[in-house]
Amino acid sequence: MKVKVDVKKCVGHARCAASAPEVYELDDNGFNVTAEKQIHRGQEEKARRGARACPERIIAIEEE
């Protein structure tokens, strides 16, 4: 599984990281900087939860 974030559209709600801090990284201002990340086994549901928490819907999950 892979996570892709359109980081240019992030407005800094930080809900993704609040839901899954192990998956989503924020900068000092609370904006997502995780453009693309391979998800480790056992973190799949956390990655999905973080994606669902994003009000802008800028996080895509790619199942492999």
PDBQT receptor file of N, H, CA, C and O in Angstrom, charges set to zero:
ATOM      1  N   MET A   1       0.839  -1.166   0.000  1.00  0.00    +0.000 N 
ATOM      2  CA  MET A   1       0.000   0.000   0.000  1.00  0.00    +0.000 C 
ATOM      3  C   MET A   1       0.888   1.236   0.000  1.00  0.00    +0.000 C 
ATOM      4  O   MET A   1       1.962   1.255   0.602  1.00  0.00    +0.000 OA
ATOM      5  N   LYS A   2       0.406   2.277  -0.700  1.00  0.00    +0.000 N 
ATOM      6  H   LYS A   2      -0.466   2.261  -1.190  1.00  0.00    +0.000 HD
ATOM      7  CA  LYS A   2       1.137   3.527  -0.787  1.00  0.00    +0.000 C 
ATOM      8  C   LYS A   2       0.159   4.679  -0.530  1.00  0.00    +0.000 C 
ATOM      9  O   LYS A   2      -1.003   4.623  -0.931  1.00  0.00    +0.000 OA
ATOM     10  N   VAL A   3       0.647   5.714   0.136  1.00  0.00    +0.000 N 
ATOM     11  H   VAL A   3       1.592   5.760   0.461  1.00  0.00    +0.000 HD
ATOM     12  CA  VAL A   3      -0.128   6.920   0.387  1.00  0.00    +0.000 C 
ATOM     13  C   VAL A   3       0.452   8.031  -0.468  1.00  0.00    +0.000 C 
ATOM     14  O   VAL A   3       1.668   8.215  -0.523  1.00  0.00    +0.000 OA
ATOM     15  N   LYS A   4      -0.424   8.771  -1.134  1.00  0.00    +0.000 N 
ATOM     16  H   LYS A   4      -1.412   8.622  -1.089  1.00  0.00    +0.000 HD
ATOM     17  CA  LYS A   4       0.002   9.940  -1.903  1.00  0.00    +0.000 C 
ATOM     18  C   LYS A   4      -0.832  11.130  -1.431  1.00  0.00    +0.000 C 
ATOM     19  O   LYS A   4      -2.057  11.055  -1.338  1.00  0.00    +0.000 OA
ATOM     20  N   VAL A   5      -0.142  12.221  -1.138  1.00  0.00    +0.000 N 
ATOM     21  H   VAL A   5       0.854  12.282  -1.213  1.00  0.00    +0.000 HD
ATOM     22  CA  VAL A   5      -0.791  13.432  -0.643  1.00  0.00    +0.000 C 
ATOM     23  C   VAL A   5      -0.474  14.581  -1.593  1.00  0.00    +0.000 C 
ATOM     24  O   VAL A   5       0.683  14.796  -1.953  1.00  0.00    +0.000 OA
ATOM     25  N   ASP A   6      -1.499  15.310  -1.992  1.00  0.00    +0.000 N 
ATOM     26  H   ASP A   6      -2.439  15.134  -1.699  1.00  0.00    +0.000 HD
ATOM     27  CA  ASP A   6      -1.294  16.514  -2.784  1.00  0.00    +0.000 C 
ATOM     28  C   ASP A   6      -0.951  17.630  -1.801  1.00  0.00    +0.000 C 
ATOM     29  O   ASP A   6      -1.811  18.421  -1.415  1.00  0.00    +0.000 OA
ATOM     30  N   VAL A   7       0.309  17.678  -1.405  1.00  0.00    +0.000 N 
ATOM     31  H   VAL A   7       1.008  17.035  -1.718  1.00  0.00    +0.000 HD
ATOM     32  CA  VAL A   7       0.743  18.573  -0.322  1.00  0.00    +0.000 C 
ATOM     33  C   VAL A   7       0.524  20.054  -0.648  1.00  0.00    +0.000 C 
ATOM     34  O   VAL A   7       0.408  20.869   0.268  1.00  0.00    +0.000 OA
ATOM     35  N   LYS A   8       0.467  20.412  -1.913  1.00  0.00    +0.000 N 
ATOM     36  H   LYS A   8       0.561  19.751  -2.657  1.00  0.00    +0.000 HD
ATOM     37  CA  LYS A   8       0.227  21.808  -2.290  1.00  0.00    +0.000 C 
ATOM     38  C   LYS A   8      -1.183  22.261  -1.929  1.00  0.00    +0.000 C 
ATOM     39  O   LYS A   8      -1.432  23.457  -1.779  1.00  0.00    +0.000 OA
ATOM     40  N   LYS A   9      -2.099  21.316  -1.789  1.00  0.00    +0.000 N 
ATOM     41  H   LYS A   9      -1.896  20.345  -1.911  1.00  0.00    +0.000 HD
ATOM     42  CA  LYS A   9      -3.488  21.652  -1.457  1.00  0.00    +0.000 C 
ATOM     43  C   LYS A   9      -3.787  21.538   0.038  1.00  0.00    +0.000 C 
ATOM     44  O   LYS A   9      -4.909  21.805   0.468  1.00  0.00    +0.000 OA
ATOM     45  N   CYS A  10      -2.800  21.147   0.823  1.00  0.00    +0.000 N 
ATOM     46  H   CYS A  10      -1.888  20.929   0.474  1.00  0.00    +0.000 HD
ATOM     47  CA  CYS A  10      -2.996  21.004   2.266  1.00  0.00    +0.000 C 
ATOM     48  C   CYS A  10      -3.197  22.392   2.882  1.00  0.00    +0.000 C 
ATOM     49  O   CYS A  10      -2.432  23.317   2.606  1.00  0.00    +0.000 OA
ATOM     50  N   VAL A  11      -4.231  22.528   3.716  1.00  0.00    +0.000 N 
ATOM     51  H   VAL A  11      -4.852  21.776   3.939  1.00  0.00    +0.000 HD
ATOM     52  CA  VAL A  11      -4.504  23.805   4.382  1.00  0.00    +0.000 C 
ATOM     53  C   VAL A  11      -4.179  23.754   5.871  1.00  0.00    +0.000 C 
ATOM     54  O   VAL A  11      -4.428  24.723   6.587  1.00  0.00    +0.000 OA
ATOM     55  N   GLY A  12      -3.635  22.653   6.341  1.00  0.00    +0.000 N 
ATOM     56  H   GLY A  12      -3.433  21.866   5.759  1.00  0.00    +0.000 HD
ATOM     57  CA  GLY A  12      -3.102  22.587   7.693  1.00  0.00    +0.000 C 
ATOM     58  C   GLY A  12      -4.063  22.222   8.806  1.00  0.00    +0.000 C 
ATOM     59  O   GLY A  12      -3.844  22.611   9.953  1.00  0.00    +0.000 OA
ATOM     60  N   HIS A  13      -5.121  21.486   8.500  1.00  0.00    +0.000 N 
ATOM     61  H   HIS A  13      -5.298  21.170   7.568  1.00  0.00    +0.000 HD
ATOM     62  CA  HIS A  13      -6.017  21.035   9.570  1.00  0.00    +0.000 C 
ATOM     63  C   HIS A  13      -5.335  20.036  10.495  1.00  0.00    +0.000 C 
ATOM     64  O   HIS A  13      -5.672  19.954  11.676  1.00  0.00    +0.000 OA
ATOM     65  N   ALA A  14      -4.382  19.277   9.969  1.00  0.00    +0.000 N 
ATOM     66  H   ALA A  14      -4.109  19.344   9.009  1.00  0.00    +0.000 HD
ATOM     67  CA  ALA A  14      -3.590  18.294  10.713  1.00  0.00    +0.000 C 
ATOM     68  C   ALA A  14      -4.403  17.118  11.235  1.00  0.00    +0.000 C 
ATOM     69  O   ALA A  14      -3.963  16.424  12.151  1.00  0.00    +0.000 OA
ATOM     70  N   ARG A  15      -5.559  16.890  10.680  1.00  0.00    +0.000 N 
ATOM     71  H   ARG A  15      -5.917  17.454   9.936  1.00  0.00    +0.000 HD
ATOM     72  CA  ARG A  15      -6.393  15.761  11.116  1.00  0.00    +0.000 C 
ATOM     73  C   ARG A  15      -5.789  14.420  10.718  1.00  0.00    +0.000 C 
ATOM     74  O   ARG A  15      -5.977  13.421  11.413  1.00  0.00    +0.000 OA
ATOM     75  N   CYS A  16      -5.068  14.395   9.607  1.00  0.00    +0.000 N 
ATOM     76  H   CYS A  16      -4.915  15.206   9.042  1.00  0.00    +0.000 HD
ATOM     77  CA  CYS A  16      -4.431  13.146   9.172  1.00  0.00    +0.000 C 
ATOM     78  C   CYS A  16      -3.424  12.690  10.222  1.00  0.00    +0.000 C 
ATOM     79  O   CYS A  16      -3.421  11.529  10.631  1.00  0.00    +0.000 OA
ATOM     80  N   ALA A  17      -2.571  13.613  10.653  1.00  0.00    +0.000 N 
ATOM     81  H   ALA A  17      -2.573  14.556  10.321  1.00  0.00    +0.000 HD
ATOM     82  CA  ALA A  17      -1.542  13.273  11.636  1.00  0.00    +0.000 C 
ATOM     83  C   ALA A  17      -2.135  13.015  13.013  1.00  0.00    +0.000 C 
ATOM     84  O   ALA A  17      -1.596  12.219  13.782  1.00  0.00    +0.000 OA
ATOM     85  N   ALA A  18      -3.233  13.676  13.329  1.00  0.00    +0.000 N 
ATOM     86  H   ALA A  18      -3.671  14.323  12.705  1.00  0.00    +0.000 HD
ATOM     87  CA  ALA A  18      -3.893  13.406  14.609  1.00  0.00    +0.000 C 
ATOM     88  C   ALA A  18      -4.441  11.982  14.628  1.00  0.00    +0.000 C 
ATOM     89  O   ALA A  18      -4.458  11.328  15.672  1.00  0.00    +0.000 OA
ATOM     90  N   SER A  19      -4.887  11.509  13.468  1.00  0.00    +0.000 N 
ATOM     91  H   SER A  19      -4.873  12.040  12.621  1.00  0.00    +0.000 HD
ATOM     92  CA  SER A  19      -5.421  10.150  13.356  1.00  0.00    +0.000 C 
ATOM     93  C   SER A  19      -4.336   9.093  13.205  1.00  0.00    +0.000 C 
ATOM     94  O   SER A  19      -4.493   7.967  13.675  1.00  0.00    +0.000 OA
ATOM     95  N   ALA A  20      -3.245   9.453  12.555  1.00  0.00    +0.000 N 
ATOM     96  H   ALA A  20      -3.118  10.368  12.173  1.00  0.00    +0.000 HD
ATOM     97  CA  ALA A  20      -2.177   8.486  12.271  1.00  0.00    +0.000 C 
ATOM     98  C   ALA A  20      -0.814   9.170  12.260  1.00  0.00    +0.000 C 
ATOM     99  O   ALA A  20      -0.229   9.345  11.192  1.00  0.00    +0.000 OA
ATOM    100  N   PRO A  21      -0.299   9.557  13.416  1.00  0.00    +0.000 N 
ATOM    101  CA  PRO A  21       0.992  10.260  13.457  1.00  0.00    +0.000 C 
ATOM    102  C   PRO A  21       2.168   9.423  12.958  1.00  0.00    +0.000 C 
ATOM    103  O   PRO A  21       3.201   9.972  12.574  1.00  0.00    +0.000 OA
ATOM    104  N   GLU A  22       2.016   8.095  12.963  1.00  0.00    +0.000 N 
ATOM    105  H   GLU A  22       1.177   7.649  13.275  1.00  0.00    +0.000 HD
ATOM    106  CA  GLU A  22       3.090   7.229  12.468  1.00  0.00    +0.000 C 
ATOM    107  C   GLU A  22       3.188   7.255  10.955  1.00  0.00    +0.000 C 
ATOM    108  O   GLU A  22       4.208   6.867  10.386  1.00  0.00    +0.000 OA
ATOM    109  N   VAL A  23       2.124   7.716  10.301  1.00  0.00    +0.000 N 
ATOM    110  H   VAL A  23       1.296   8.032  10.763  1.00  0.00    +0.000 HD
ATOM    111  CA  VAL A  23       2.054   7.680   8.845  1.00  0.00    +0.000 C 
ATOM    112  C   VAL A  23       2.289   9.058   8.232  1.00  0.00    +0.000 C 
ATOM    113  O   VAL A  23       3.054   9.193   7.277  1.00  0.00    +0.000 OA
ATOM    114  N   TYR A  24       1.633  10.080   8.781  1.00  0.00    +0.000 N 
ATOM    115  H   TYR A  24       1.012   9.970   9.557  1.00  0.00    +0.000 HD
ATOM    116  CA  TYR A  24       1.652  11.414   8.181  1.00  0.00    +0.000 C 
ATOM    117  C   TYR A  24       2.559  12.358   8.956  1.00  0.00    +0.000 C 
ATOM    118  O   TYR A  24       2.459  12.478  10.177  1.00  0.00    +0.000 OA
ATOM    119  N   GLU A  25       3.439  13.021   8.229  1.00  0.00    +0.000 N 
ATOM    120  H   GLU A  25       3.520  12.923   7.237  1.00  0.00    +0.000 HD
ATOM    121  CA  GLU A  25       4.391  13.954   8.838  1.00  0.00    +0.000 C 
ATOM    122  C   GLU A  25       3.966  15.381   8.515  1.00  0.00    +0.000 C 
ATOM    123  O   GLU A  25       3.586  15.689   7.386  1.00  0.00    +0.000 OA
ATOM    124  N   LEU A  26       4.036  16.238   9.514  1.00  0.00    +0.000 N 
ATOM    125  H   LEU A  26       4.344  15.988  10.432  1.00  0.00    +0.000 HD
ATOM    126  CA  LEU A  26       3.684  17.644   9.341  1.00  0.00    +0.000 C 
ATOM    127  C   LEU A  26       4.920  18.525   9.506  1.00  0.00    +0.000 C 
ATOM    128  O   LEU A  26       5.885  18.154  10.174  1.00  0.00    +0.000 OA
ATOM    129  N   ASP A  27       4.867  19.699   8.881  1.00  0.00    +0.000 N 
ATOM    130  H   ASP A  27       4.083  20.001   8.338  1.00  0.00    +0.000 HD
ATOM    131  CA  ASP A  27       5.942  20.661   9.105  1.00  0.00    +0.000 C 
ATOM    132  C   ASP A  27       5.640  21.453  10.380  1.00  0.00    +0.000 C 
ATOM    133  O   ASP A  27       4.666  21.159  11.074  1.00  0.00    +0.000 OA
ATOM    134  N   ASP A  28       6.451  22.433  10.686  1.00  0.00    +0.000 N 
ATOM    135  H   ASP A  28       7.242  22.671  10.122  1.00  0.00    +0.000 HD
ATOM    136  CA  ASP A  28       6.292  23.208  11.915  1.00  0.00    +0.000 C 
ATOM    137  C   ASP A  28       5.008  24.027  11.947  1.00  0.00    +0.000 C 
ATOM    138  O   ASP A  28       4.579  24.463  13.016  1.00  0.00    +0.000 OA
ATOM    139  N   ASN A  29       4.395  24.238  10.793  1.00  0.00    +0.000 N 
ATOM    140  H   ASN A  29       4.744  23.884   9.925  1.00  0.00    +0.000 HD
ATOM    141  CA  ASN A  29       3.157  25.009  10.710  1.00  0.00    +0.000 C 
ATOM    142  C   ASN A  29       1.917  24.127  10.624  1.00  0.00    +0.000 C 
ATOM    143  O   ASN A  29       0.805  24.637  10.488  1.00  0.00    +0.000 OA
ATOM    144  N   GLY A  30       2.095  22.810  10.701  1.00  0.00    +0.000 N 
ATOM    145  H   GLY A  30       2.999  22.396  10.811  1.00  0.00    +0.000 HD
ATOM    146  CA  GLY A  30       0.966  21.887  10.678  1.00  0.00    +0.000 C 
ATOM    147  C   GLY A  30       0.523  21.431   9.307  1.00  0.00    +0.000 C 
ATOM    148  O   GLY A  30      -0.554  20.852   9.166  1.00  0.00    +0.000 OA
ATOM    149  N   PHE A  31       1.337  21.683   8.288  1.00  0.00    +0.000 N 
ATOM    150  H   PHE A  31       2.212  22.153   8.402  1.00  0.00    +0.000 HD
ATOM    151  CA  PHE A  31       1.002  21.254   6.936  1.00  0.00    +0.000 C 
ATOM    152  C   PHE A  31       1.631  19.891   6.640  1.00  0.00    +0.000 C 
ATOM    153  O   PHE A  31       2.761  19.616   7.043  1.00  0.00    +0.000 OA
ATOM    154  N   ASN A  32       0.890  19.055   5.940  1.00  0.00    +0.000 N 
ATOM    155  H   ASN A  32      -0.028  19.279   5.612  1.00  0.00    +0.000 HD
ATOM    156  CA  ASN A  32       1.353  17.721   5.594  1.00  0.00    +0.000 C 
ATOM    157  C   ASN A  32       2.520  17.817   4.604  1.00  0.00    +0.000 C 
ATOM    158  O   ASN A  32       2.436  18.534   3.606  1.00  0.00    +0.000 OA
ATOM    159  N   VAL A  33       3.592  17.101   4.883  1.00  0.00    +0.000 N 
ATOM    160  H   VAL A  33       3.660  16.519   5.694  1.00  0.00    +0.000 HD
ATOM    161  CA  VAL A  33       4.755  17.070   3.990  1.00  0.00    +0.000 C 
ATOM    162  C   VAL A  33       5.011  15.660   3.451  1.00  0.00    +0.000 C 
ATOM    163  O   VAL A  33       6.072  15.387   2.888  1.00  0.00    +0.000 OA
ATOM    164  N   THR A  34       4.043  14.778   3.627  1.00  0.00    +0.000 N 
ATOM    165  H   THR A  34       3.181  14.999   4.084  1.00  0.00    +0.000 HD
ATOM    166  CA  THR A  34       4.168  13.389   3.186  1.00  0.00    +0.000 C 
ATOM    167  C   THR A  34       3.637  13.271   1.764  1.00  0.00    +0.000 C 
ATOM    168  O   THR A  34       2.497  12.851   1.565  1.00  0.00    +0.000 OA
ATOM    169  N   ALA A  35       4.439  13.631   0.782  1.00  0.00    +0.000 N 
ATOM    170  H   ALA A  35       5.365  13.972   0.944  1.00  0.00    +0.000 HD
ATOM    171  CA  ALA A  35       3.982  13.594  -0.608  1.00  0.00    +0.000 C 
ATOM    172  C   ALA A  35       3.677  12.166  -1.054  1.00  0.00    +0.000 C 
ATOM    173  O   ALA A  35       2.680  11.916  -1.731  1.00  0.00    +0.000 OA
ATOM    174  N   GLU A  36       4.543  11.237  -0.670  1.00  0.00    +0.000 N 
ATOM    175  H   GLU A  36       5.353  11.440  -0.120  1.00  0.00    +0.000 HD
ATOM    176  CA  GLU A  36       4.355   9.834  -1.036  1.00  0.00    +0.000 C 
ATOM    177  C   GLU A  36       5.061   8.968  -0.010  1.00  0.00    +0.000 C 
ATOM    178  O   GLU A  36       6.181   9.265   0.405  1.00  0.00    +0.000 OA
ATOM    179  N   LYS A  37       4.402   7.900   0.393  1.00  0.00    +0.000 N 
ATOM    180  H   LYS A  37       3.492   7.658   0.055  1.00  0.00    +0.000 HD
ATOM    181  CA  LYS A  37       4.999   7.037   1.406  1.00  0.00    +0.000 C 
ATOM    182  C   LYS A  37       4.502   5.609   1.245  1.00  0.00    +0.000 C 
ATOM    183  O   LYS A  37       3.308   5.360   1.080  1.00  0.00    +0.000 OA
ATOM    184  N   GLN A  38       5.437   4.687   1.299  1.00  0.00    +0.000 N 
ATOM    185  H   GLN A  38       6.407   4.889   1.433  1.00  0.00    +0.000 HD
ATOM    186  CA  GLN A  38       5.106   3.267   1.330  1.00  0.00    +0.000 C 
ATOM    187  C   GLN A  38       4.682   2.932   2.758  1.00  0.00    +0.000 C 
ATOM    188  O   GLN A  38       5.383   3.268   3.712  1.00  0.00    +0.000 OA
ATOM    189  N   ILE A  39       3.550   2.280   2.901  1.00  0.00    +0.000 N 
ATOM    190  H   ILE A  39       2.980   2.008   2.125  1.00  0.00    +0.000 HD
ATOM    191  CA  ILE A  39       3.003   1.967   4.215  1.00  0.00    +0.000 C 
ATOM    192  C   ILE A  39       3.456   0.575   4.642  1.00  0.00    +0.000 C 
ATOM    193  O   ILE A  39       3.346  -0.391   3.887  1.00  0.00    +0.000 OA
ATOM    194  N   HIS A  40       3.958   0.495   5.853  1.00  0.00    +0.000 N 
ATOM    195  H   HIS A  40       4.047   1.280   6.467  1.00  0.00    +0.000 HD
ATOM    196  CA  HIS A  40       4.430  -0.780   6.386  1.00  0.00    +0.000 C 
ATOM    197  C   HIS A  40       3.263  -1.651   6.832  1.00  0.00    +0.000 C 
ATOM    198  O   HIS A  40       2.194  -1.158   7.192  1.00  0.00    +0.000 OA
ATOM    199  N   ARG A  41       3.490  -2.921   6.800  1.00  0.00    +0.000 N 
ATOM    200  H   ARG A  41       4.359  -3.322   6.508  1.00  0.00    +0.000 HD
ATOM    201  CA  ARG A  41       2.480  -3.891   7.241  1.00  0.00    +0.000 C 
ATOM    202  C   ARG A  41       2.061  -3.545   8.671  1.00  0.00    +0.000 C 
ATOM    203  O   ARG A  41       2.901  -3.286   9.532  1.00  0.00    +0.000 OA
ATOM    204  N   GLY A  42       0.765  -3.546   8.905  1.00  0.00    +0.000 N 
ATOM    205  H   GLY A  42       0.082  -3.756   8.206  1.00  0.00    +0.000 HD
ATOM    206  CA  GLY A  42       0.223  -3.235  10.209  1.00  0.00    +0.000 C 
ATOM    207  C   GLY A  42      -0.206  -1.782  10.360  1.00  0.00    +0.000 C 
ATOM    208  O   GLY A  42      -0.879  -1.433  11.330  1.00  0.00    +0.000 OA
ATOM    209  N   GLN A  43       0.180  -0.925   9.403  1.00  0.00    +0.000 N 
ATOM    210  H   GLN A  43       0.727  -1.208   8.615  1.00  0.00    +0.000 HD
ATOM    211  CA  GLN A  43      -0.200   0.488   9.466  1.00  0.00    +0.000 C 
ATOM    212  C   GLN A  43      -1.271   0.851   8.433  1.00  0.00    +0.000 C 
ATOM    213  O   GLN A  43      -1.635   2.018   8.287  1.00  0.00    +0.000 OA
ATOM    214  N   GLU A  44      -1.764  -0.150   7.727  1.00  0.00    +0.000 N 
ATOM    215  H   GLU A  44      -1.468  -1.098   7.845  1.00  0.00    +0.000 HD
ATOM    216  CA  GLU A  44      -2.716   0.120   6.645  1.00  0.00    +0.000 C 
ATOM    217  C   GLU A  44      -3.982   0.832   7.136  1.00  0.00    +0.000 C 
ATOM    218  O   GLU A  44      -4.409   1.822   6.542  1.00  0.00    +0.000 OA
ATOM    219  N   GLU A  45      -4.569   0.335   8.202  1.00  0.00    +0.000 N 
ATOM    220  H   GLU A  45      -4.223  -0.470   8.684  1.00  0.00    +0.000 HD
ATOM    221  CA  GLU A  45      -5.812   0.928   8.699  1.00  0.00    +0.000 C 
ATOM    222  C   GLU A  45      -5.565   2.338   9.228  1.00  0.00    +0.000 C 
ATOM    223  O   GLU A  45      -6.424   3.207   9.072  1.00  0.00    +0.000 OA
ATOM    224  N   LYS A  46      -4.428   2.581   9.840  1.00  0.00    +0.000 N 
ATOM    225  H   LYS A  46      -3.731   1.875   9.967  1.00  0.00    +0.000 HD
ATOM    226  CA  LYS A  46      -4.094   3.928  10.308  1.00  0.00    +0.000 C 
ATOM    227  C   LYS A  46      -3.972   4.885   9.125  1.00  0.00    +0.000 C 
ATOM    228  O   LYS A  46      -4.443   6.021   9.196  1.00  0.00    +0.000 OA
ATOM    229  N   ALA A  47      -3.348   4.437   8.048  1.00  0.00    +0.000 N 
ATOM    230  H   ALA A  47      -2.965   3.515   7.991  1.00  0.00    +0.000 HD
ATOM    231  CA  ALA A  47      -3.215   5.270   6.849  1.00  0.00    +0.000 C 
ATOM    232  C   ALA A  47      -4.581   5.604   6.274  1.00  0.00    +0.000 C 
ATOM    233  O   ALA A  47      -4.828   6.745   5.882  1.00  0.00    +0.000 OA
ATOM    234  N   ARG A  48      -5.468   4.624   6.221  1.00  0.00    +0.000 N 
ATOM    235  H   ARG A  48      -5.268   3.698   6.539  1.00  0.00    +0.000 HD
ATOM    236  CA  ARG A  48      -6.826   4.859   5.725  1.00  0.00    +0.000 C 
ATOM    237  C   ARG A  48      -7.586   5.826   6.630  1.00  0.00    +0.000 C 
ATOM    238  O   ARG A  48      -8.289   6.713   6.146  1.00  0.00    +0.000 OA
ATOM    239  N   ARG A  49      -7.444   5.653   7.933  1.00  0.00    +0.000 N 
ATOM    240  H   ARG A  49      -6.873   4.932   8.326  1.00  0.00    +0.000 HD
ATOM    241  CA  ARG A  49      -8.124   6.527   8.896  1.00  0.00    +0.000 C 
ATOM    242  C   ARG A  49      -7.660   7.977   8.711  1.00  0.00    +0.000 C 
ATOM    243  O   ARG A  49      -8.479   8.896   8.726  1.00  0.00    +0.000 OA
ATOM    244  N   GLY A  50      -6.375   8.178   8.542  1.00  0.00    +0.000 N 
ATOM    245  H   GLY A  50      -5.710   7.432   8.530  1.00  0.00    +0.000 HD
ATOM    246  CA  GLY A  50      -5.851   9.521   8.310  1.00  0.00    +0.000 C 
ATOM    247  C   GLY A  50      -6.363  10.121   7.013  1.00  0.00    +0.000 C 
ATOM    248  O   GLY A  50      -6.673  11.311   6.959  1.00  0.00    +0.000 OA
ATOM    249  N   ALA A  51      -6.454   9.311   5.972  1.00  0.00    +0.000 N 
ATOM    250  H   ALA A  51      -6.202   8.344   6.016  1.00  0.00    +0.000 HD
ATOM    251  CA  ALA A  51      -6.973   9.797   4.691  1.00  0.00    +0.000 C 
ATOM    252  C   ALA A  51      -8.439  10.201   4.818  1.00  0.00    +0.000 C 
ATOM    253  O   ALA A  51      -8.851  11.225   4.272  1.00  0.00    +0.000 OA
ATOM    254  N   ARG A  52      -9.219   9.410   5.528  1.00  0.00    +0.000 N 
ATOM    255  H   ARG A  52      -8.885   8.578   5.971  1.00  0.00    +0.000 HD
ATOM    256  CA  ARG A  52     -10.643   9.734   5.724  1.00  0.00    +0.000 C 
ATOM    257  C   ARG A  52     -10.822  10.997   6.556  1.00  0.00    +0.000 C 
ATOM    258  O   ARG A  52     -11.826  11.693   6.406  1.00  0.00    +0.000 OA
ATOM    259  N   ALA A  53      -9.875  11.301   7.423  1.00  0.00    +0.000 N 
ATOM    260  H   ALA A  53      -9.059  10.736   7.544  1.00  0.00    +0.000 HD
ATOM    261  CA  ALA A  53      -9.976  12.463   8.300  1.00  0.00    +0.000 C 
ATOM    262  C   ALA A  53      -9.702  13.780   7.571  1.00  0.00    +0.000 C 
ATOM    263  O   ALA A  53     -10.027  14.847   8.091  1.00  0.00    +0.000 OA
ATOM    264  N   CYS A  54      -9.123  13.723   6.400  1.00  0.00    +0.000 N 
ATOM    265  H   CYS A  54      -8.859  12.857   5.977  1.00  0.00    +0.000 HD
ATOM    266  CA  CYS A  54      -8.760  14.939   5.666  1.00  0.00    +0.000 C 
ATOM    267  C   CYS A  54     -10.009  15.595   5.064  1.00  0.00    +0.000 C 
ATOM    268  O   CYS A  54     -10.657  15.003   4.201  1.00  0.00    +0.000 OA
ATOM    269  N   PRO A  55     -10.353  16.813   5.511  1.00  0.00    +0.000 N 
ATOM    270  CA  PRO A  55     -11.542  17.473   4.964  1.00  0.00    +0.000 C 
ATOM    271  C   PRO A  55     -11.388  17.888   3.499  1.00  0.00    +0.000 C 
ATOM    272  O   PRO A  55     -12.387  18.038   2.796  1.00  0.00    +0.000 OA
ATOM    273  N   GLU A  56     -10.157  18.074   3.031  1.00  0.00    +0.000 N 
ATOM    274  H   GLU A  56      -9.345  17.952   3.602  1.00  0.00    +0.000 HD
ATOM    275  CA  GLU A  56      -9.930  18.459   1.634  1.00  0.00    +0.000 C 
ATOM    276  C   GLU A  56      -9.901  17.264   0.690  1.00  0.00    +0.000 C 
ATOM    277  O   GLU A  56      -9.960  17.432  -0.528  1.00  0.00    +0.000 OA
ATOM    278  N   ARG A  57      -9.811  16.053   1.247  1.00  0.00    +0.000 N 
ATOM    279  H   ARG A  57      -9.764  15.916   2.236  1.00  0.00    +0.000 HD
ATOM    280  CA  ARG A  57      -9.750  14.815   0.449  1.00  0.00    +0.000 C 
ATOM    281  C   ARG A  57      -8.580  14.835  -0.533  1.00  0.00    +0.000 C 
ATOM    282  O   ARG A  57      -8.735  14.515  -1.711  1.00  0.00    +0.000 OA
ATOM    283  N   ILE A  58      -7.410  15.217  -0.025  1.00  0.00    +0.000 N 
ATOM    284  H   ILE A  58      -7.284  15.477   0.933  1.00  0.00    +0.000 HD
ATOM    285  CA  ILE A  58      -6.217  15.308  -0.875  1.00  0.00    +0.000 C 
ATOM    286  C   ILE A  58      -5.283  14.118  -0.676  1.00  0.00    +0.000 C 
ATOM    287  O   ILE A  58      -4.176  14.097  -1.215  1.00  0.00    +0.000 OA
ATOM    288  N   ILE A  59      -5.729  13.127   0.098  1.00  0.00    +0.000 N 
ATOM    289  H   ILE A  59      -6.628  13.144   0.536  1.00  0.00    +0.000 HD
ATOM    290  CA  ILE A  59      -4.904  11.954   0.371  1.00  0.00    +0.000 C 
ATOM    291  C   ILE A  59      -5.477  10.763  -0.381  1.00  0.00    +0.000 C 
ATOM    292  O   ILE A  59      -6.645  10.411  -0.218  1.00  0.00    +0.000 OA
ATOM    293  N   ALA A  60      -4.639  10.149  -1.203  1.00  0.00    +0.000 N 
ATOM    294  H   ALA A  60      -3.690  10.435  -1.336  1.00  0.00    +0.000 HD
ATOM    295  CA  ALA A  60      -5.044   8.974  -1.968  1.00  0.00    +0.000 C 
ATOM    296  C   ALA A  60      -4.317   7.752  -1.434  1.00  0.00    +0.000 C 
ATOM    297  O   ALA A  60      -3.127   7.803  -1.124  1.00  0.00    +0.000 OA
ATOM    298  N   ILE A  61      -5.050   6.655  -1.333  1.00  0.00    +0.000 N 
ATOM    299  H   ILE A  61      -6.017   6.614  -1.585  1.00  0.00    +0.000 HD
ATOM    300  CA  ILE A  61      -4.483   5.374  -0.928  1.00  0.00    +0.000 C 
ATOM    301  C   ILE A  61      -4.414   4.490  -2.164  1.00  0.00    +0.000 C 
ATOM    302  O   ILE A  61      -5.419   4.288  -2.846  1.00  0.00    +0.000 OA
ATOM    303  N   GLU A  62      -3.240   3.968  -2.450  1.00  0.00    +0.000 N 
ATOM    304  H   GLU A  62      -2.424   4.132  -1.896  1.00  0.00    +0.000 HD
ATOM    305  CA  GLU A  62      -3.057   3.044  -3.571  1.00  0.00    +0.000 C 
ATOM    306  C   GLU A  62      -2.787   1.656  -3.013  1.00  0.00    +0.000 C 
ATOM    307  O   GLU A  62      -1.760   1.408  -2.382  1.00  0.00    +0.000 OA
ATOM    308  N   GLU A  63      -3.722   0.767  -3.260  1.00  0.00    +0.000 N 
ATOM    309  H   GLU A  63      -4.556   0.969  -3.773  1.00  0.00    +0.000 HD
ATOM    310  CA  GLU A  63      -3.558  -0.632  -2.845  1.00  0.00    +0.000 C 
ATOM    311  C   GLU A  63      -2.659  -1.305  -3.874  1.00  0.00    +0.000 C 
ATOM    312  O   GLU A  63      -2.806  -1.082  -5.076  1.00  0.00    +0.000 OA
ATOM    313  N   GLU A  64      -1.735  -2.121  -3.403  1.00  0.00    +0.000 N 
ATOM    314  H   GLU A  64      -1.615  -2.302  -2.427  1.00  0.00    +0.000 HD
ATOM    315  CA  GLU A  64      -0.822  -2.782  -4.341  1.00  0.00    +0.000 C 
ATOM    316  C   GLU A  64      -1.079  -4.263  -4.408  1.00  0.00    +0.000 C 
ATOM    317  O   GLU A  64      -0.400  -4.974  -5.149  1.00  0.00    +0.000 OA
TER     318      GLU A  64
